Amino acid sequence: MRSRNLMSRPLVGAVALAVAMGPTLARAQNAVAAEHKAADALAVDVALHKDGLLIGQLVGASGKPSADATVRLTLADGRKAEAKTNADGGFAFKNVRGVARLESDKSALLVRSWTGGAAPPNATPAVLLVEGSEIARGQHYAGPVANSTVSHTKRLFANPLFLAGVIGTAVAIPVAIHNADDDDPAS
């Protein structure tokens, strides 16, 4: 009887570990899948012209063409090329295949290049590379009184001692209520 009890403890421990690690592994797999999905969402599909010619235009944030600027292309296999833009901001690269990274001094873009027949319907015939196209995320400004309150609250919750007090209170109150319940059973 004693030997069976000793054998079951490691088994119970292994099962408990598997149950505890299951969600962690699932989150890790989901994070990897989300990363690949995000990379796919950021890549632009481009239909190549004859001889694998990738055509594009470099413009500033206002839409004005950037003349005489350098555009760099890096292919997935590590090959690199550079091109200078013309007066209209146009550039071109030959023998482009697969996934490539286009970049200028102030912008970068991931492109998936396709031959004409294999290109998906959403593929564009040319790349538009926009310099200085940072994303500005807007936030609601509620005035100085509300913003100072929100700022103070953020700093308060960033304090580990305050956060520990909130968690301790959240645990202690239900325990105290449960322990104070001294009603006799009805039957």
Helices and strands as residue ranges (DSSP letters): H 2-42, E 44-47, G 50-52, E 54-59, E 70-75, E 80-84, E 90-93, E 98-103, E 108-114, E 127-130, H 144-158, H 160-180
